[in-house]
Amino acid sequence: MSEIQCEIAANAGMIIQRVVLNSRPGKNGVPVAENFRLEQSTISDMIQVGQVRVRTMYLSVDPYMRCRMNEDTGSDYLLPWQLSEVADGGGIGVVEESKHDNLAKGDFVTSFNWPWQTVAILDGSLLQKLVPQLVNGRLSYFLGAAGITGLTALLGIKEKGHVTVGANQTMVVSGAAGACGSLAGQEMGFDAAINYKKGDVAEQLRELCPGGVDVYFDNVGGDISDTVISQMNQNSHIILCGQISQYNKDVPYPPPLPPDTEKIQKERNITRERFLVLNYMDKQEASVLQLCQWIQEGKLKVRETVVEGLANIGAAFQSMMNGGNIGKQIVSVSK
């Protein structure tokens, strides 16, 4: 091989696939799979001290990512994705090479800022090592029930629900088939379900909750939330977790309530506090262990919607935003 060929080979690095933001849907637009683009790229085949090379196994697809598709996320803790740059989010992978003291080849690791690509070189200090046995070997659970989603459900209820043992309270969860809602409902125990696509929600809610609603775990906002709030009791509580029905609209977060609903909220002294799990990370370790214990004991039933292949992550995101998932939306990149 000539010197020129050797230099080209040395600079070529490792060929990978990655997904970048191809276009923005616009603040009031509906995201589609084509907003993302799969492309071939390269990364260095050398890693520096403190770094690891990881192979991506699972990626998380979540509603909050819709905000990152805009030029301005409207949030001080979320950065927008840049056009033609790799997207990122929660991810899990396996270490293939390490120059970090606490991580070795074969370790499973996770991060909140995992790039959407097949292989990546990451700073080992920003990764958390995972113990598969804690979730019965189901590593993807660390992105959902035993991860930030499970923490949101558990801590949202504990910190903002004002739930009192023996008080015989009634809790309603919207988006109850989704990643967070399906877990939040299990914290208190589901007694009944309403399919919002069939029948009169207000009428069904009155039948199922004749004594009114004391705690509302709100994942969706919009008309559903207005209906629930209209049936809430005096001094009740709204856990404002998400507003997926409003994410394609150019409104502030949390979005203001319609005047009639706001009047009910004020007259009945209903608290409506935004819940951000990142404010409670001091409780993360103990809470994750609690979630893992419930999973091992079968007390927490975990549902996932898994799409195979990095190339299909845009379609998975579009489907999730349209309610096509049951439980956590996961993309399996490699085994």
URBELVEN-V328160 format. One record per pair of residues at least 4 apart in sequence whose ideal C-beta (glycine too) atoms are under 6 Angstrom apart, sorted by sequence separation. I is the first residue (numbers start at 1). GAP is how many residues later the second one is. If there is no record, write none. Layout:
I:GAP, I:GAP
This chain:
1:4, 25:4, 31:4, 47:4, 103:4, 141:4, 142:4, 143:4, 146:4, 151:4, 152:4, 155:4, 156:4, 157:4, 180:4, 201:4, 205:4, 209:4, 220:4, 221:4, 232:4, 251:4, 257:4, 264:4, 283:4, 312:4, 325:4, 1:5, 68:5, 73:5, 98:5, 115:5, 132:5, 141:5, 142:5, 144:5, 145:5, 176:5, 185:5, 196:5, 199:5, 246:5, 257:5, 265:5, 294:5, 295:5, 307:5, 319:5, 320:5, 25:6, 47:6, 67:6, 81:6, 98:6, 135:6, 175:6, 294:6, 73:7, 98:7, 132:7, 194:7, 218:7, 95:8, 173:8, 71:9, 176:9, 246:9, 307:9, 320:9, 25:10, 68:10, 95:10, 194:10, 67:11, 135:11, 173:11, 23:12, 68:12, 95:12, 130:12, 173:12, 216:12, 243:12, 22:13, 68:13, 316:13, 22:14, 94:14, 240:14, 22:15, 111:15, 316:15, 111:16, 192:16, 19:17, 20:17, 171:17, 92:18, 109:18, 110:18, 213:18, 313:18, 19:19, 212:19, 213:19, 214:19, 109:20, 110:20, 218:20, 254:20, 305:20, 103:21, 212:21, 305:21, 90:22, 107:22, 108:22, 214:22, 215:22, 216:22, 217:22, 218:22, 219:22, 221:22, 17:23, 18:23, 91:23, 219:23, 222:23, 303:23, 304:23, 310:23, 100:24, 220:24, 221:24, 303:24, 304:24, 305:24, 306:24, 307:24, 308:24, 16:25, 88:25, 202:25, 220:25, 221:25, 88:26, 201:26, 205:26, 304:26, 306:26, 15:27, 16:27, 88:27, 153:27, 152:28, 196:28, 13:29, 14:29, 60:29, 86:29, 87:29, 13:30, 60:30, 86:30, 149:30, 153:30, 157:30, 13:31, 14:31, 86:31, 149:31, 153:31, 13:32, 59:32, 110:32, 229:32, 240:32, 150:33, 184:33, 58:34, 221:34, 230:34, 234:34, 235:34, 236:34, 237:34, 238:34, 240:34, 241:34, 57:35, 144:35, 226:35, 229:35, 240:35, 57:36, 239:36, 56:37, 55:38, 145:38, 181:38, 232:38, 54:39, 55:39, 170:39, 180:39, 54:41, 55:41, 172:41, 27:43, 52:43, 53:43, 170:43, 25:44, 53:44, 170:44, 171:44, 172:44, 173:44, 174:44, 175:44, 24:45, 169:45, 174:45, 175:45, 52:46, 169:46, 174:46, 92:47, 51:48, 52:48, 47:50, 49:50, 50:50, 174:50, 52:51, 47:52, 90:53, 161:54, 172:56, 21:60, 21:62, 56:62, 20:64, 55:64, 20:65, 20:66, 21:66, 54:66, 18:68, 19:68, 53:68, 54:68, 51:70, 52:70, 52:72, 47:74, 50:74, 162:75, 43:78, 161:78, 160:79, 58:82, 60:83, 156:83, 156:85, 19:97, 18:99, 16:101, 17:101, 16:102, 16:103, 160:113, 186:114, 160:115, 156:119, 182:121, 155:122, 152:125, 155:125, 151:126, 154:133, 151:136, 150:141, 146:142, 146:145, 182:145, 146:146, 179:148, 177:149, 179:149, 135:157, 145:157, 134:158, 135:160, 141:161, 63:179, 74:179, 63:181, 66:181, 144:184, 140:190, 30:218, 28:221, 28:222, 27:223, 61:255, 61:256, 61:259, 61:268, 58:272, 59:272, 38:273, 58:274, 56:277, 57:277, 36:278, 55:279, 33:281, 33:282, 33:285, 32:286, 31:290, 17:293, 19:294
